[in-house]
Amino acid sequence: MKNTYKLENKEAISIILIIMINKLILNIPYYIVNLTGTGSLVNLIYIGIIDLILSLVIIKLLEKFQNSDILDVSYFLAGNKLKNIVGIISISLFFLVSFITLIDFCNVLHTIYFSNFDTIYIFLFFMIGILISNLVGIKSISRTISFLVPFAIISVIISFFAVWDDFSIQRFTPIFGKDFYTTFGLGFTNSFSMYIIVYYYFFKPLLANPKDFKKITIISYLISFTLLFITVSSMLTLFSTTTNNEPINSLFLLVRQIELGKFLQRVDSLFILLWILSIFAYLSFVIFIINRIIKKMTNISNEKIISFSTCSILLGLALTPINISKIHFIENVVYKYVILSFIFGIGLIILILGNIKKLRGNK
């Protein structure tokens, strides 16, 4: 049975938000604060404006390509050869993101809650669920995400108020951080934190109403940026009490500050359960996107069958023996520049060239 279900606006926005929330769970706020320090809020406004302009440019460039994604534009521009090259790059990118997400979060679970279990069982728990969800289809994935997103947003907001008593304006000064070069020069690389832009290149054909692509993009972007902003603000408040130089799970540290009285204790366990479901739903959607790209490249009629291969590859990557410090290096360096290269380079160039070719063809 084919995946013919199209996303309603609410479902599409929810998927983008769950992507952003998972980036918050996996330490993106920490990396921003670690680079720009007290200048993080100014840096966020700076990169937020740049990424918003980029998103609007993507919307404009895709207007002439009705119901098309970056692969369709690549095919229009230079045929199957370019489409397959862009497809391979995209698949590699999404596998990298999935690999980092799975291994990083499973390491947190193993370290904090399941130290007596081998990590392979945690990996298998996620992979079996991801496989089943993709065999069921995107309709099930999207509706699960739509249900989870409100609770995930509430968890981020609660984590913000968890450090409210420690709020002090001194912790946000100097407002421009160490210097202007760090905040606005090196700080430009923090644009990768709005990783959701990658999905805008692939989202339009998934929508029930492609004409609402602009509205969906802007709404999802603004909410995502707001969530990132309040999480970084919380992290800045917490940062001065943290002496650990290694990457930490920032949201987990924040929720550990929450106290709801004697009736509700160990609230962090409830949050971890919610985040497990969020990570599971997010990875299910990423595997769906990979399957869809492979289908476009190979003209396979049913992408659900591909799930067995893609899930096996992801599990194999997760089981690769690699030190967690190297995972953090990949996440903070390799992953960052791969994302930036795609959203500001490959994707944007292809859309611009596609529009130029279309304009010349019309003339």
C-alpha positions, -999 to 999 in steps of 0.1 A, spaced: 0 0 0 14 34 -10 19 64 13 -6 87 -4 -16 106 27 -10 144 26 -3 166 57 -28 191 69 -15 225 80 -16 216 117 2 183 111 29 200 90 36 227 116 37 201 144 63 181 125 86 211 121 81 219 158 90 184 169 122 186 148 131 219 166 122 205 200 145 175 194 173 198 186 167 216 219 167 182 237 201 173 221 221 203 233 219 228 206 213 256 232 245 245 250 266 248 218 252 283 212 260 295 247 294 277 247 304 297 216 289 332 222 285 333 260 266 363 273 262 375 237 240 345 229 207 364 229 220 391 206 235 364 184 202 346 183 184 377 171 211 381 145 210 346 131 172 345 135 168 374 111 193 358 86 175 324 87 141 341 85 152 359 53 166 327 40 133 309 46 114 337 28 138 334 -1 132 296 -3 94 302 -3 98 327 -31 121 305 -52 97 275 -48 67 295 -60 74 288 -96 77 251 -89 42 239 -79 41 210 -55 79 204 -60 108 198 -37 146 202 -41 148 169 -60 122 179 -85 140 212 -91 173 194 -95 157 171 -121 142 202 -139 176 219 -138 199 190 -151 180 158 -152 184 125 -133 221 129 -128 218 160 -106 187 147 -90 205 115 -79 236 135 -67 214 158 -46 194 128 -34 226 110 -22 238 141 -4 203 145 13 202 109 23 237 111 38 227 143 57 195 127 71 214 96 81 241 117 99 213 136 117 195 104 127 227 87 138 237 116 160 202 119 175 199 82 182 233 76 197 234 109 217 200 104 233 205 67 240 238 76 257 219 100 280 193 73 288 220 47 294 241 70 316 213 84 337 185 58 339 195 24 323 232 19 332 225 -18 339 213 -24 303 235 -27 273 229 2 249 220 -22 221 187 -29 238 179 8 239 188 11 202 166 -19 193 137 -4 213 138 27 191 145 9 158 117 -16 161 93 13 169 106 34 140 102 4 116 67 -3 127 56 33 124 70 36 89 52 4 79 20 18 92 26 51 73 30 89 75 -6 93 86 1 76 119 34 94 124 20 128 117 -10 123 141 13 110 168 35 141 164 5 164 165 -6 148 198 29 151 213 39 186 203 17 206 228 31 186 257 67 190 244 62 228 241 49 229 276 79 210 288 102 236 272 82 265 288 83 248 322 120 244 320 123 281 314 104 289 346 125 263 365 154 287 367 133 319 371 143 323 408 180 324 396 174 350 370 198 380 372 205 406 346 242 403 354 243 369 338 234 384 305 261 410 304 281 420 286 253 418 262 275 416 231 296 388 246 333 385 244 337 407 213 318 415 181 338 390 160 327 361 183 291 372 184 286 382 147 315 365 129 320 331 145 285 334 158 271 332 122 278 294 124 250 292 150 226 295 120 228 257 120 206 258 151 176 265 129 181 231 112 144 230 104 152 250 72 166 218 57 131 203 58 116 233 40 134 221 9 115 188 10 81 198 25 60 212 -2 50 179 -20 39 165 14 12 191 20 -25 187 13 -26 224 4 8 233 -12 -5 269 -15 -3 271 23 35 264 22 43 300 29 20 302 59 32 269 73 69 279 69 65 313 86 44 300 115 66 270 122 98 291 120 86 318 144 74 293 170 106 273 166 128 304 171 108 314 202 114 280 217 151 282 209 153 317 224 137 309 257 158 277 261 190 296 255 178 323 280 173 295 305 207 280 297 224 314 302 208 316 336 221 282 345 255 285 327 272 305 354 266 277 379 281 251 355 318 244 356 318 213 334 336 220 301 321 189 284 288 191 265 258 185 288 222 178 283 209 213 289 172 206 290 177 178 314 197 200 337 169 226 336 141 202 344 162 189 374 157 223 389 119 219 389 102 214 422 65 208 424 62 199 460 61 165 477 32 153 457 51 153 424 87 142 428 113 132 402 95 153 376 125 149 353 114 112 348 81 125 333 100 148 310 124 121 299 94 98 290 80 127 269 113 132 252 117 95 244 84 97 226 94 129 209 127 114 197 110 83 185 84 103 165 111 126 151 133 97 139 103 80 124 97 111 103 133 113 92 133 77 81 101 85 61 119 114 44 149 91 35 125 65 22 107 91 1 140 104 -14 151 68 -23 117 62 -39 121 93 -61 156 83 -71 147 47 -79 110 49 -89 101 22 -63 63 21 -61 61 15 -24 85 33 -1 74 14 30 94 -17 19 125 5 20 120 9 57 137 -25 64 169 -13 47 170 22 61 163 11 97 190 -16 94 215 10 81 207 34 110 210 6 135 243 -4 120 256 32 123 244 34 159 263 2 168 295 15 153 321 16 181 328 53 186 337 74 217 309 97 228 334 126 228 339 120 191 301 120 187 300 155 203 328 166 179 308 154 149 277 171 163 294 204 171 317 207 141 310 183 112 273 183 116 272 221 119 291 228 87 273 201 67 240 218 77 253 252 68 266 240 34 232 225 25 209 253 35 231 282 24 249 264 -4 236 233 -23 199 239 -18 199 276 -24 221 274 -55 199 248 -71 167 268 -64 183 300 -79 196 282 -110 163 265 -114 145 298 -113 169 313 -138 164 284 -162 126 286 -158 127 324 -164 148 319 -196 124 291 -208 94 314 -203 111 341 -223 
